Amino acid sequence: MDRLRIRGGTPLLGSLYVGGAKNAALPLMAACLLSDEPLTLDNVPMLADIASLAALLRQHGATVDRGDGGRLRLHAPTISNTTAPYDLVRKMRASVLVLGPILARCGRAKISLPGGCAIGTRPIDLHLKGLELLGADIDLSEGYVTAVAKSGLRGAHIRFPMVSVGATENLLMAATLAAGETVLVNAAREPEIGDLAHCLVAMGAKIEGIGSDTLRIAGVARLHGAGHRVIPDRIEAGTYAMAAAATGGDVTLIGCRPENLETVADKLIEAGVEIRAVAGGMRVMRRNGPLEGIDVTTLPYPGFPTDLQAQMMALLATAKGASVITETIFENRYMHVPELARMGADIVVHGSTATVRGVERLTGAPVMATDLRASASLIVAGLVAEGETTVNRVYHLDRGYERLVEKLTGCGAVIVREAA
């Protein structure tokens, strides 16, 4: 099992390229199951989650071929297997996204209840209730969900009681082939959903309200092939922005979209970071003096993303004064707190709120990654800390950060990956 060794105290300087968004690429890959024609995706990152979903798509009968420059060609002329087995689904929660497309195209789908990071229960009840409204019969038994729509799916008016990215994506894909009109109200507005919607439109879907919380989908008889470029990863960009700010550096993030990071940028500016939009990206610099403590609450987009909460906590660990972080999305997303405390951070958690009192310095220590974004927070802390930090169980990072060590060393970080 690999680990990272980091020698902290060096400001990050230079530029790095922000890759394609994992959270956009995964539903886009699942969308190939909606058509018997090829779907070509560009700017797809090479990550463990991408490989896991590719393996699942192949067992459903799709071909997945990787070309140069992050290109994936996906083709599912027929769906030879409508069951998504436990051994594949348990590796990644996003596997549930094959449920809607397979059900819409074949009238039947069976999928194991999903796995993923241990950051909360994250039930899929909103997915299933929505599919029932679209005309599916749902059965849960022995750890599997079986959905059947013998006469096909039909349009429905679906109001989500709470915002759910995954449910919005699953029902959006299913609705493209449902008879009649589907309206999704209180739909998630994340840029990754807009990216999926634009790709579906390129495939022949009829969708109105893209980017809003109300999506109207007029079902069509079939979708055709298309080509689409995956949007840049705003979470990767935000992670490197925080690493640059925490180390007192000056980094240009090439290829990111500042408009998808406005809330994050606002909070960084409030903490004392200077951010400038530049041609093709964004420049992040520490202003003169220490960072200032701020309050942050995670919320659905366009609010502050839960996927950057841990990294922000690492940044605020050495900020002047106290900060308060409130996590409203997942109930178990403070598992990085004990590890940051090993490095000298002063953090007290009460329920969904964490109070971070800035300390003068962090010190290197052996720490253990508990999930994908917690891993990133420990790297941010390690880049700041005096001495050497060893981050264990970094396989989590392989799920969401492409060529992280290479990108950071290109900006002057002293970081190496080695076998434990």
Kinemage of the C-alpha trace (Angstrom):
@kinemage 1
@onewidth
@group {chain A} dominant
@subgroup {mainchain}
@vectorlist {calphas} color= white
{ca met a 1} P 0.000 0.000 0.000
{ca asp a 2} L 1.597 3.291 -1.103
{ca arg a 3} L 2.227 6.342 1.031
{ca leu a 4} L 3.329 9.935 0.481
{ca arg a 5} L 6.257 11.607 2.191
{ca ile a 6} L 6.050 15.403 2.289
{ca arg a 7} L 8.677 17.882 3.477
{ca gly a 8} L 6.690 21.011 4.318
{ca gly a 9} L 7.510 24.694 4.439
{ca thr a 10} L 8.031 25.386 0.732
{ca pro a 11} L 5.664 27.860 -0.972
{ca leu a 12} L 4.050 26.511 -4.119
{ca leu a 13} L 5.119 28.606 -7.107
{ca gly a 14} L 4.358 28.195 -10.792
{ca ser a 15} L 1.453 26.774 -12.732
{ca leu a 16} L -0.386 23.499 -13.045
{ca tyr a 17} L -3.083 22.093 -15.302
{ca val a 18} L -6.501 21.268 -13.891
{ca gly a 19} L -7.800 18.048 -15.399
{ca gly a 20} L -11.274 16.885 -16.299
{ca ala a 21} L -13.860 16.580 -13.540
{ca lys a 22} L -14.258 13.091 -12.151
{ca asn a 23} L -17.738 13.930 -10.880
{ca ala a 24} L -18.744 14.975 -14.384
{ca ala a 25} L -17.029 12.126 -16.229
{ca leu a 26} L -18.726 9.351 -14.250
{ca pro a 27} L -22.360 10.188 -15.130
{ca leu a 28} L -21.262 11.005 -18.679
{ca met a 29} L -19.808 7.514 -18.972
{ca ala a 30} L -23.047 5.982 -17.679
{ca ala a 31} L -24.946 7.934 -20.334
{ca cys a 32} L -23.424 5.692 -23.015
{ca leu a 33} L -25.924 3.029 -21.919
{ca leu a 34} L -28.787 5.177 -23.220
{ca ser a 35} L -27.804 4.754 -26.876
{ca asp a 36} L -26.726 1.995 -29.244
{ca glu a 37} L -24.332 4.445 -30.927
{ca pro a 38} L -20.846 5.471 -29.730
{ca leu a 39} L -20.266 8.266 -27.219
{ca thr a 40} L -16.839 9.910 -27.314
{ca leu a 41} L -15.668 11.844 -24.257
{ca asp a 42} L -12.572 14.037 -24.165
{ca asn a 43} L -10.672 15.359 -21.124
{ca val a 44} L -11.469 12.267 -19.036
{ca pro a 45} L -9.006 11.919 -16.140
{ca met a 46} L -7.121 8.666 -15.547
{ca leu a 47} L -8.403 7.753 -12.089
{ca ala a 48} L -9.332 4.632 -10.166
{ca asp a 49} L -13.022 5.581 -10.140
{ca ile a 50} L -12.995 5.956 -13.932
{ca ala a 51} L -11.440 2.495 -14.264
{ca ser a 52} L -13.996 1.024 -11.858
{ca leu a 53} L -16.944 2.390 -13.808
{ca ala a 54} L -15.355 1.300 -17.097
{ca ala a 55} L -15.176 -2.259 -15.739
{ca leu a 56} L -18.849 -2.094 -14.759
{ca leu a 57} L -19.881 -0.766 -18.172
{ca arg a 58} L -17.946 -3.561 -19.895
{ca gln a 59} L -19.796 -6.233 -17.964
{ca his a 60} L -23.052 -4.639 -19.140
{ca gly a 61} L -21.857 -5.162 -22.731
{ca ala a 62} L -20.267 -1.805 -23.526
{ca thr a 63} L -16.837 -1.334 -25.020
{ca val a 64} L -14.653 1.316 -23.387
{ca asp a 65} L -11.514 2.307 -25.260
{ca arg a 66} L -9.054 4.960 -24.094
{ca gly a 67} L -7.255 7.075 -26.652
{ca asp a 68} L -4.778 9.930 -26.425
{ca gly a 69} L -5.423 13.168 -24.586
{ca gly a 70} L -7.931 11.800 -22.122
{ca arg a 71} L -10.283 10.466 -24.791
{ca leu a 72} L -12.724 7.672 -24.030
{ca arg a 73} L -14.826 5.996 -26.688
{ca leu a 74} L -17.804 4.178 -25.205
{ca his a 75} L -20.189 2.026 -27.198
{ca ala a 76} L -23.094 -0.087 -25.947
{ca pro a 77} L -24.791 -1.447 -29.108
{ca thr a 78} L -26.646 -3.893 -26.884
{ca ile a 79} L -26.912 -4.284 -23.124
{ca ser a 80} L -26.056 -7.924 -22.604
{ca asn a 81} L -26.392 -7.908 -18.814
{ca thr a 82} L -28.844 -5.772 -16.836
{ca thr a 83} L -27.365 -6.696 -13.441
{ca ala a 84} L -24.660 -4.619 -11.746
{ca pro a 85} L -22.992 -7.040 -9.306
{ca tyr a 86} L -21.799 -6.365 -5.771
{ca asp a 87} L -18.116 -7.012 -6.518
{ca leu a 88} L -18.034 -4.061 -8.935
{ca val a 89} L -20.580 -1.709 -7.377
{ca arg a 90} L -19.125 -1.882 -3.852
{ca lys a 91} L -15.974 -0.078 -5.004
{ca met a 92} L -17.710 3.164 -5.871
{ca arg a 93} L -20.985 4.836 -5.073
{ca ala a 94} L -21.307 6.385 -8.539
{ca ser a 95} L -22.000 2.883 -9.888
{ca val a 96} L -25.654 3.468 -8.999
{ca leu a 97} L -25.799 5.820 -11.994
{ca val a 98} L -26.181 2.851 -14.357
{ca leu a 99} L -29.588 2.097 -12.831
{ca gly a 100} L -31.578 4.811 -14.610
{ca pro a 101} L -30.050 4.343 -18.080
{ca ile a 102} L -30.366 0.538 -18.081
{ca leu a 103} L -33.934 0.677 -16.798
{ca ala a 104} L -34.896 3.309 -19.390
{ca arg a 105} L -33.397 1.358 -22.260
{ca cys a 106} L -34.190 -2.229 -21.259
{ca gly a 107} L -37.196 -1.947 -18.952
{ca arg a 108} L -35.359 -3.841 -16.221
{ca ala a 109} L -32.268 -3.282 -14.072
{ca lys a 110} L -30.793 -4.915 -10.999
{ca ile a 111} L -28.011 -3.268 -9.038
{ca ser a 112} L -26.231 -3.948 -5.791
{ca leu a 113} L -26.563 -1.251 -3.172
{ca pro a 114} L -23.538 1.001 -3.708
{ca gly a 115} L -20.333 1.541 -1.756
{ca gly a 116} L -17.829 4.415 -1.779
{ca cys a 117} L -16.176 6.577 0.856
{ca ala a 118} L -17.248 6.089 4.471
{ca ile a 119} L -18.485 9.633 4.998
{ca gly a 120} L -22.087 8.912 5.857
{ca thr a 121} L -25.035 6.735 4.924
{ca arg a 122} L -25.890 8.559 1.673
{ca pro a 123} L -29.031 6.484 0.935
{ca ile a 124} L -30.408 6.146 -2.582
{ca asp a 125} L -34.051 6.429 -1.585
{ca leu a 126} L -34.517 9.587 -3.690
{ca his a 127} L -33.296 7.687 -6.769
{ca leu a 128} L -35.769 4.883 -6.127
{ca lys a 129} L -38.763 7.086 -5.278
{ca gly a 130} L -38.160 9.057 -8.454
{ca leu a 131} L -37.988 5.915 -10.582
{ca glu a 132} L -41.236 4.719 -9.011
{ca leu a 133} L -42.877 7.992 -10.069
{ca leu a 134} L -41.580 7.311 -13.577
{ca gly a 135} L -43.492 4.006 -13.527
{ca ala a 136} L -40.954 1.498 -12.226
{ca asp a 137} L -41.713 -1.251 -9.740
{ca ile a 138} L -38.926 -1.381 -7.149
{ca asp a 139} L -37.918 -4.362 -5.036
{ca leu a 140} L -35.121 -4.418 -2.444
{ca ser a 141} L -33.858 -7.791 -1.299
{ca glu a 142} L -30.555 -9.447 -0.412
{ca gly a 143} L -28.600 -6.237 -0.896
{ca tyr a 144} L -29.880 -5.585 -4.419
{ca val a 145} L -32.333 -3.168 -5.997
{ca thr a 146} L -34.454 -4.581 -8.807
{ca ala a 147} L -36.363 -2.076 -10.934
{ca val a 148} L -38.859 -3.167 -13.576
{ca ala a 149} L -40.876 -1.065 -16.026
{ca lys a 150} L -42.618 -3.586 -18.258
{ca ser a 151} L -44.389 -0.946 -20.330
{ca gly a 152} L -41.477 1.476 -20.288
{ca leu a 153} L -41.001 4.600 -18.235
{ca arg a 154} L -43.439 7.490 -18.444
{ca gly a 155} L -42.954 11.155 -17.664
{ca ala a 156} L -43.783 12.485 -14.212
{ca his a 157} L -43.576 15.558 -12.001
{ca ile a 158} L -40.900 14.863 -9.400
{ca arg a 159} L -40.123 17.236 -6.544
{ca phe a 160} L -37.025 16.339 -4.568
{ca pro a 161} L -37.547 16.864 -0.806
{ca met a 162} L -33.856 17.648 -0.570
{ca val a 163} L -31.158 18.410 -3.131
{ca ser a 164} L -29.411 15.281 -4.393
{ca val a 165} L -26.775 15.312 -7.111
{ca gly a 166} L -26.874 11.576 -7.762
{ca ala a 167} L -30.659 11.345 -7.850
{ca thr a 168} L -30.862 14.320 -10.209
{ca glu a 169} L -28.363 12.690 -12.563
{ca asn a 170} L -30.001 9.264 -12.474
{ca leu a 171} L -33.524 10.556 -13.056
{ca leu a 172} L -32.387 13.039 -15.693
{ca met a 173} L -30.870 10.202 -17.722
{ca ala a 174} L -33.860 7.922 -17.224
{ca ala a 175} L -36.298 10.677 -18.203
{ca thr a 176} L -34.671 11.237 -21.601
{ca leu a 177} L -36.199 7.961 -22.822
{ca ala a 178} L -39.449 8.121 -20.817
{ca ala a 179} L -42.703 8.716 -22.674
{ca gly a 180} L -44.016 12.245 -22.222
{ca glu a 181} L -42.636 15.104 -20.143
{ca thr a 182} L -40.744 14.839 -16.877
{ca val a 183} L -40.243 17.809 -14.577
{ca leu a 184} L -37.542 17.652 -11.895
{ca val a 185} L -38.141 20.299 -9.224
{ca asn a 186} L -35.526 21.221 -6.598
{ca ala a 187} L -32.970 19.538 -8.829
{ca ala a 188} L -29.291 19.876 -7.989
{ca arg a 189} L -27.553 22.691 -9.894
{ca glu a 190} L -23.935 21.526 -9.806
{ca pro a 191} L -21.907 22.315 -12.958
{ca glu a 192} L -21.400 18.577 -13.424
{ca ile a 193} L -25.160 18.157 -13.885
{ca gly a 194} L -25.196 20.919 -16.454
{ca asp a 195} L -22.346 19.151 -18.231
{ca leu a 196} L -24.330 15.910 -18.297
{ca ala a 197} L -27.417 17.728 -19.598
{ca his a 198} L -25.463 19.376 -22.419
{ca cys a 199} L -24.044 15.999 -23.450
{ca leu a 200} L -27.515 14.424 -23.407
{ca val a 201} L -28.793 17.260 -25.605
{ca ala a 202} L -25.940 16.545 -28.022
{ca met a 203} L -27.200 12.943 -28.057
{ca gly a 204} L -30.694 14.080 -29.033
{ca ala a 205} L -32.362 14.632 -25.666
{ca lys a 206} L -34.785 17.529 -25.157
{ca ile a 207} L -33.980 19.322 -21.913
{ca glu a 208} L -34.941 22.806 -20.738
{ca gly a 209} L -33.814 24.704 -17.656
{ca ile a 210} L -30.187 23.569 -17.680
{ca gly a 211} L -28.357 25.225 -14.801
{ca ser a 212} L -31.545 25.919 -12.840
{ca asp a 213} L -33.311 23.950 -10.112
{ca thr a 214} L -36.148 22.959 -12.458
{ca leu a 215} L -35.397 20.652 -15.380
{ca arg a 216} L -37.986 19.823 -18.040
{ca ile a 217} L -37.294 16.756 -20.109
{ca ala a 218} L -39.411 15.765 -23.119
{ca gly a 219} L -38.794 12.074 -23.639
{ca val a 220} L -37.617 10.825 -27.026
{ca ala a 221} L -37.728 7.363 -28.588
{ca arg a 222} L -33.963 7.005 -28.849
{ca leu a 223} L -30.688 8.838 -28.393
{ca his a 224} L -27.810 8.828 -30.862
{ca gly a 225} L -24.066 9.040 -30.518
{ca ala a 226} L -22.164 12.248 -29.827
{ca gly a 227} L -18.850 13.777 -28.835
{ca his a 228} L -18.405 15.811 -25.654
{ca arg a 229} L -15.570 17.401 -23.640
{ca val a 230} L -15.673 16.966 -19.868
{ca ile a 231} L -15.579 20.209 -17.871
{ca pro a 232} L -12.542 21.003 -15.671
{ca asp a 233} L -12.544 19.666 -12.121
{ca arg a 234} L -13.547 22.473 -9.766
{ca ile a 235} L -12.707 20.366 -6.704
{ca glu a 236} L -9.199 19.683 -7.959
{ca ala a 237} L -8.818 23.387 -8.732
{ca gly a 238} L -10.088 24.341 -5.285
{ca thr a 239} L -7.731 21.887 -3.603
{ca tyr a 240} L -4.667 23.316 -5.348
{ca ala a 241} L -5.873 26.870 -4.717
{ca met a 242} L -5.982 26.116 -0.999
{ca ala a 243} L -2.579 24.441 -1.089
{ca ala a 244} L -1.121 27.521 -2.785
{ca ala a 245} L -2.737 29.871 -0.269
{ca ala a 246} L -1.811 27.771 2.760
{ca thr a 247} L 1.867 27.652 1.784
{ca gly a 248} L 2.059 31.366 0.989
{ca gly a 249} L 2.563 30.557 -2.679
{ca asp a 250} L 1.615 31.919 -6.078
{ca val a 251} L 0.070 29.391 -8.454
{ca thr a 252} L -1.773 29.750 -11.743
{ca leu a 253} L -4.425 27.085 -12.271
{ca ile a 254} L -4.568 26.487 -16.006
{ca gly a 255} L -7.797 25.252 -17.550
{ca cys a 256} L -10.100 25.827 -14.590
{ca arg a 257} L -13.350 27.774 -14.811
{ca pro a 258} L -13.438 30.560 -12.197
{ca glu a 259} L -17.204 30.934 -12.637
{ca asn a 260} L -17.653 27.459 -11.121
{ca leu a 261} L -15.610 28.431 -8.044
{ca glu a 262} L -17.158 31.757 -7.101
{ca thr a 263} L -18.252 30.776 -3.578
{ca val a 264} L -14.897 29.128 -2.878
{ca ala a 265} L -13.038 32.159 -4.212
{ca asp a 266} L -15.149 34.489 -2.072
{ca lys a 267} L -14.223 32.554 1.065
{ca leu a 268} L -10.538 32.458 0.171
{ca ile a 269} L -10.554 36.208 -0.457
{ca glu a 270} L -12.254 36.716 2.900
{ca ala a 271} L -9.418 34.718 4.505
{ca gly a 272} L -6.785 36.954 2.910
{ca val a 273} L -6.032 35.245 -0.384
{ca glu a 274} L -5.692 37.158 -3.631
{ca ile a 275} L -7.391 35.603 -6.642
{ca arg a 276} L -7.260 36.862 -10.197
{ca ala a 277} L -8.952 35.540 -13.288
{ca val a 278} L -6.364 35.156 -16.043
{ca ala a 279} L -6.550 33.974 -19.620
{ca gly a 280} L -7.419 30.295 -19.507
{ca gly a 281} L -7.568 29.980 -15.746
{ca met a 282} L -7.084 31.543 -12.336
{ca arg a 283} L -4.117 32.851 -10.305
{ca val a 284} L -4.015 32.292 -6.540
{ca met a 285} L -1.629 34.208 -4.241
{ca arg a 286} L -1.245 34.791 -0.529
{ca arg a 287} L -1.454 38.446 0.386
{ca asn a 288} L 1.040 39.970 2.806
{ca gly a 289} L 0.560 38.665 6.323
{ca pro a 290} L -1.172 35.614 7.794
{ca leu a 291} L -4.496 34.210 6.754
{ca glu a 292} L -7.537 35.248 8.778
{ca gly a 293} L -10.068 32.923 10.364
{ca ile a 294} L -13.475 32.763 8.656
{ca asp a 295} L -16.760 30.890 8.960
{ca val a 296} L -17.704 28.314 6.307
{ca thr a 297} L -20.910 26.328 5.833
{ca thr a 298} L -21.149 23.578 3.232
{ca leu a 299} L -24.245 23.774 1.044
{ca pro a 300} L -25.477 22.440 -2.296
{ca tyr a 301} L -24.190 24.356 -5.311
{ca pro a 302} L -23.770 27.297 -5.646
{ca gly a 303} L -22.876 27.104 -1.950
{ca phe a 304} L -19.510 26.030 -0.569
{ca pro a 305} L -18.869 22.417 -1.668
{ca thr a 306} L -18.619 19.668 0.922
{ca asp a 307} L -15.819 18.165 -1.188
{ca leu a 308} L -13.592 21.128 -0.226
{ca gln a 309} L -14.482 21.296 3.460
{ca ala a 310} L -11.544 19.179 4.655
{ca gln a 311} L -9.024 21.116 2.547
{ca met a 312} L -10.384 24.435 3.845
{ca met a 313} L -10.022 23.142 7.397
{ca ala a 314} L -6.353 22.360 6.767
{ca leu a 315} L -5.835 25.875 5.399
{ca leu a 316} L -7.555 27.498 8.394
{ca ala a 317} L -5.540 25.425 10.864
{ca thr a 318} L -2.759 28.051 10.745
{ca ala a 319} L -4.949 31.110 10.142
{ca lys a 320} L -5.060 33.944 12.645
{ca gly a 321} L -7.971 33.649 15.070
{ca ala a 322} L -10.838 31.181 15.145
{ca ser a 323} L -12.865 29.716 12.315
{ca val a 324} L -16.158 27.843 12.425
{ca ile a 325} L -16.926 25.173 9.828
{ca thr a 326} L -20.427 23.711 9.585
{ca glu a 327} L -21.003 20.553 7.541
{ca thr a 328} L -24.605 20.265 6.339
{ca ile a 329} L -24.272 17.657 3.576
{ca phe a 330} L -22.765 14.533 5.190
{ca glu a 331} L -23.034 13.581 8.837
{ca asn a 332} L -19.666 11.849 9.140
{ca arg a 333} L -17.243 14.074 7.287
{ca tyr a 334} L -14.866 15.093 10.061
{ca met a 335} L -12.763 11.927 10.107
{ca his a 336} L -9.724 13.992 9.102
{ca val a 337} L -9.894 16.007 12.328
{ca pro a 338} L -7.956 13.526 14.546
{ca glu a 339} L -5.261 13.261 11.883
{ca leu a 340} L -4.896 17.045 11.605
{ca ala a 341} L -4.727 17.141 15.420
{ca arg a 342} L -1.717 14.795 15.254
{ca met a 343} L 0.012 17.563 13.321
{ca gly a 344} L -0.794 20.159 15.982
{ca ala a 345} L -4.089 21.553 14.715
{ca asp a 346} L -6.505 22.852 17.370
{ca ile a 347} L -9.947 21.646 16.274
{ca val a 348} L -12.999 20.897 18.417
{ca val a 349} L -16.033 19.193 16.893
{ca his a 350} L -19.559 19.514 18.261
{ca gly a 351} L -22.037 17.656 16.093
{ca ser a 352} L -21.978 19.171 12.621
{ca thr a 353} L -19.790 22.131 13.648
{ca ala a 354} L -16.014 22.281 13.951
{ca thr a 355} L -14.228 25.181 15.647
{ca val a 356} L -10.718 25.683 14.290
{ca arg a 357} L -8.381 27.845 16.344
{ca gly a 358} L -5.389 28.781 14.274
{ca val a 359} L -1.975 27.743 15.567
{ca glu a 360} L 1.367 29.294 14.727
{ca arg a 361} L 2.626 26.189 12.995
{ca leu a 362} L 1.816 22.586 12.160
{ca thr a 363} L 4.444 19.873 12.593
{ca gly a 364} L 5.014 16.863 10.409
{ca ala a 365} L 3.686 13.509 11.622
{ca pro a 366} L 2.597 10.124 10.305
{ca val a 367} L -1.116 10.340 9.440
{ca met a 368} L -3.706 8.116 7.816
{ca ala a 369} L -6.126 9.051 5.040
{ca thr a 370} L -9.722 8.011 5.682
{ca asp a 371} L -11.393 9.079 2.444
{ca leu a 372} L -10.694 10.911 -0.793
{ca arg a 373} L -11.012 14.540 0.316
{ca ala a 374} L -9.557 13.849 3.772
{ca ser a 375} L -6.461 12.635 1.922
{ca ala a 376} L -6.220 15.961 0.133
{ca ser a 377} L -6.554 17.879 3.412
{ca leu a 378} L -3.627 15.985 4.913
{ca ile a 379} L -1.515 16.841 1.886
{ca val a 380} L -2.364 20.537 2.271
{ca ala a 381} L -1.415 20.299 5.945
{ca gly a 382} L 1.779 18.422 5.120
{ca leu a 383} L 2.849 21.083 2.630
{ca val a 384} L 2.514 23.696 5.382
{ca ala a 385} L 3.953 21.742 8.309
{ca glu a 386} L 7.494 21.914 9.609
{ca gly a 387} L 9.362 18.674 9.105
{ca glu a 388} L 8.196 15.531 7.357
{ca thr a 389} L 4.663 14.220 7.066
{ca thr a 390} L 3.870 10.686 5.970
{ca val a 391} L 0.370 10.191 4.559
{ca asn a 392} L -0.644 6.547 4.602
{ca arg a 393} L -3.429 4.802 2.644
{ca val a 394} L -3.166 7.187 -0.287
{ca tyr a 395} L -5.070 4.812 -2.556
{ca his a 396} L -8.018 7.086 -1.770
{ca leu a 397} L -6.248 9.840 -3.715
{ca asp a 398} L -6.119 7.681 -6.824
{ca arg a 399} L -9.911 7.896 -6.948
{ca gly a 400} L -9.968 11.653 -7.505
{ca tyr a 401} L -6.597 13.295 -8.224
{ca glu a 402} L -4.693 12.621 -11.417
{ca arg a 403} L -0.879 12.960 -11.293
{ca leu a 404} L -1.037 14.834 -7.990
{ca val a 405} L 2.606 14.297 -7.045
{ca glu a 406} L 3.792 15.376 -10.479
{ca lys a 407} L 1.658 18.530 -10.412
{ca leu a 408} L 2.771 19.553 -6.930
{ca thr a 409} L 6.467 18.871 -7.515
{ca gly a 410} L 6.191 20.984 -10.650
{ca cys a 411} L 5.329 23.888 -8.338
{ca gly a 412} L 8.218 23.228 -5.971
{ca ala a 413} L 6.649 20.889 -3.427
{ca val a 414} L 8.920 18.311 -1.820
{ca ile a 415} L 6.696 15.248 -2.064
{ca val a 416} L 7.361 11.662 -3.116
{ca arg a 417} L 5.254 8.554 -3.421
{ca glu a 418} L 6.675 5.276 -2.237
{ca ala a 419} L 5.611 1.752 -1.438
{ca ala a 420} L 4.905 1.295 2.250
